[in-house]
Amino acid sequence: MLEHLNEGNPGARHEVGQITSGSLTKGLRMKLHPSESVEDIRAGKFVVVDGEKHHYFSMITDVELSTSGSGIEDNPPSRQNRLLQSVLSGTTAYGTVELRPMLMLPKEADGMDPEDNLRPVKTIPAHFSPVHNATSQDVSRIFGEEQKDPKYFNIGTPLDMEDIAVCLNLERFVERSNGIFGKSGTGKTFLTRIALCGIIKNQKAVNLVFDMHSEYGWQGDFEGGRANVRGLKQYFGDRVAVFSLDPDSSRRRKAPIDFEVKIPFSQITVEDIILLQNELNLTPTALETCYALVNGFGESKWMSELLRMDSESILTFCEANNVHQGSLSALQRKLRVLSESCKSFLVDDLQQKIDEDAVKQILSYLDGGKNVVLEFGQHTQPLRYMLVANVLTRRIHESYVRKKEESLGGEKAAPHPLVITIEEAHKFLSPALASQTIFGTIAREMRKYNVTLLVVDQRPSGIDPEILSQVGTKITCLLNDDRDIDAVLTGVSNSSGLRGVLASLDSKQQALVLGHAVPMPVVIRTRDYDNEEFRQSMGLLPKAELRKQIMEDIERDFS
Amino acid sequence: MDSEIIGEIIEASTTDFTAESKELHSPPAFGSFVKVVWHGGAESVSPVAADQGEDDPFDSFRQAAGGFGRAYRDEGKSVAPTLEPAIYAIVCQASTGPVDTGRRLRAFWKDEEEMREEHPELSEWLLVTRFQALTIGHSLNGTVQQLLPPQPAKLFSQVRNCTKEEITEITSRLDFLRTLINSRNAPAEEVIAACMLKAYEARNNDFDFLVSAGKELAGLLKDDYDRLQAIIRRVAPC
């Protein structure tokens, strides 16, 4: 009798099929075992091909229905003929599965540390090699185990496997710029929170988060009616400082803040204004006009002086500096819009003295190993967000370059690795702006200076391809638009199989992780954020124990 | 416990044999599994035969034919076999006619009662029922080999029906289906359908058996979907 291969041997791996053809460049084809249902095979599932000399860790990229006999497609069995249907399924009509081998591990290295022996795939398994569902042991061999090494951080579980974690290698994660992409509402923010928690908990880098929607600092929303979820501050206490541009909003949300951010005009440079050229509708000549102003008044005063000019002084300045009057007036009008729009945090420091420079404060926190979340409160318009993010990041960039150079000179220790999280990243990194803004520079080369970006975006096609190809690790939730999918897979070799996987992700809590921090691309069910298990793994006490401890403290203090 | 004798071999070859039915007009059912207790050459002698040596009617024949007698066969045999050595076959054809094939019969235009009274000679004396069976395998050392036997069955050997247990054991592998499909002496689709149903009955109507047998056939008939469909339709339980 054709007994199922897996019966009678419960300890063995579950065999799902056999390799029948394939190539190194196009991937492998597997014939599905007759007793397996084609509906159990899902794109993105993690399987292991048992070759003669190597294990091949592979991902399912496509599933197909095939028939070998002629005539069966024209004359399919009637639905009443249960026997004929059962006979044909798995024999003449069968499932074919496309696999993409991602990594190979020599069999002789079984039992040794897999990290040193995992290799990119350079060959393919022999004909009829059996294919198994991956076991928990396979997953931990490839992705590491959180318990064994703190550099590994659990971010979720593979598809159809609940009992084993897929881990990010945080050391590698912070080495390069990373991206978290996905359509709106697919869980980008939750994923970002999880990644940030991992970095902070394991102290692999300090974070600066430009928190456009005030979701990371104190608490965030939860789609679907549940109460709010904790933010980073609630998890890590004084290791996280919350800065706010809009203290009123923070007060309304009852979110404690550590510092109120004010930005003086003197900090704003021409580059910051260029970044806003789309938002302010600036003409190309505005750039030249700005530089003329900088020449005339100096870097720290040009903006204050421009905003203060009346029509007469404009005329005088134009004549003296050979600037077109219309263009200077236009620039002045547009910058007045900017200053009016941002008046709650943009301060003319020629008129009003500000107590403390927010940038210095942020830098001193970062130097001290503390993480900074900058809440924007009500100031969520792209104009304000971009201005603030750019001004701060440019200063931080300068400071990091200086510190790194000093450390290269042997004078000081290298600065803490810094991860800057930006949302709506396509606004900073669009092909038109990426070469000019500071974020473009960081994405391209700042890993040498220990600064990397964590780019969070729903429209990756809007990001400069040159920058996308340099992104180290990409964590991608569902994307539907073909251009977005193309953009995410820029710089990924053999990406054709991954396209289908990416388009077939669930709309919630599923993500494809690929790149520098994982040895092979993998689809995960994202870990639950802010449940009891997550809280405990972040070092918070379980609820019952916490209550007990509070009661003990109260008793001790009042007795 | 052996089943009843149903025939005796009157013609044998490696691939099939013809036997005379013990009962006139009652050959074994079409597609049924039959066996011939087999005593092949020295290399394939089974310990079962050795154990039954006292009663083995062929022992002296074998020695006379240059084979090894019981004394040799008793040596070093310790495995307890489950099946006696036999050739297995499937009934694919049966016919009743005059013993003397040179003479054609004529119609009498009488009913059965009248015939019995008026022509008692037209019974086993003048008529004979013969059946043909396709060899599908043999058992050796207690296990079924889905191979043709090294020698054909001996003439005048007794043919018996297989027991349910034997049918279950034989059909635990289905390599013999290929032998049946390729047979030229029999209506292959009909034989296969009939023998599948016999095995299905012997296995207490196990639907899974039909499915796995069908899958085996589907592999063999991958280029002939119509033929496969024809067989499966015949065996599909209503």
Interface residues (C-beta under 8 A of the other chain):
Chain A: M1 L2 P34 S68 G69 S70 G71 I72 N75 P77 N81 R82 L83 L84 S86 V87 L88 G90 T91 T92
Chain B: S172 R173 F207 D208 F209 L210 V211 S212 G214 K215 E216 L217 A218 G219 L221 K222 D223 D224 Y225 D226 L228 Q229 I232 R233 V235 A236 P237
